[in-house]
Amino acid sequence: MKMMGVTAKMTGLGGNSFPGTRMRRMRRDEFSRRLMRETRLSVDSLIYPIFVVEGRGERQPVASMPGIERLTVDELLRECAILTKLKVPAIALFPVVPTAKKSLDARESWNPQGIAQVAVRAVKKEFPDLGVITDVALDPFTTHGQDGLIDEKGYVMNDLTVETLVRQARSHADAGADAVAPSDMMDGRIGAIRNAFETAGLVHTRILAYASKYASSFYGPFRDALGSAAQLGSGGKHTYQMDIGNSDEALREVALDIAEGADMVMVKPGLPYLDIVRRVKDRFGMPTLVYQVSGEYSMIMAAAGRGWMDERAIAMESLVCIKRAGADAILTYFAKRAAEWLSE
């Protein structure tokens, strides 16, 4: 076919009139695209975050997170039965605490009969092979919504907070949690928790450190789901979570948590911080996890709900991109649906 007066002659290697390398050749058919695919997403990489509430027989929709619900323990067990059939390896539990049980000292956080501890025991009894990861942080339990204990000026006190976090983590381990995940970003908390576990003979309890957690605006829907947004109000968490403009600092944080005894490290949020994921994985070679946070999920669902994007296509692409950046596993609210899609 003639090209409107343009000579379609191309000079390749050796002066031949064709490209020396045709990259499109391997992209032509599905079979060859599959053969050369470098990054693959499997159900083995998925962790499902679940909000758990007191009560029975309730599934409370989270308005800002379409498709996500707060579950009572009995409904949580029904969900775990589905996840087990889908071969999802682990869940991450986040407790929703009634206002009446919130306090300045966050004492409910280490209550052996608290909702998180009860949920852990119930899941491990019914589904012993399902991994259970628990959130270690005080914001669901404080009257002010901060991740720690505050002084008279509202500043989060690091060392007193760490003492409380140790008690909380120990209560989760005693309940049977496979891994605790300190998400507070206090200095020294990984070492303190590891020391407490070793002293108590809890040598098999893993620590997933939120080692590089940014003071991000992508957490809004999560705080709505948890019920901490109202308590936090206009206050921020910039005095302990990382500045969004920093990258070298993330490596220092990760190095400290590894030195203190972390078994896994986390980068949070996900897609906007994939440069951090790549640097962490390249530098340390540690099991590196990513949290695809509530804001990322809600943006996709909002666009999909308006017909602007295809939910399945965008969700799966986003997860593959996180894997490609170096993540070994991903906490994602798409975990259940992604497992279903992968099983088809």
PyMOL commands that set and color helices and strands:
alter all, ss='L'
color gray80, all
select helices_A, chain A and resi 13-15+23-27+30-35+43-45+73-85+99-101+107-110+115-126+158-175+189-199+217-226+229-232+248-260+271-284+294-305+311-324+335-343
alter helices_A, ss='H'
color red, helices_A
select strands_A, chain A and resi 46-53+59-61+69-72+90-95+131-136+179-182+206-213+264-268+288-292+329-332
alter strands_A, ss='S'
color yellow, strands_A
deselect
rebuild
show_as cartoon
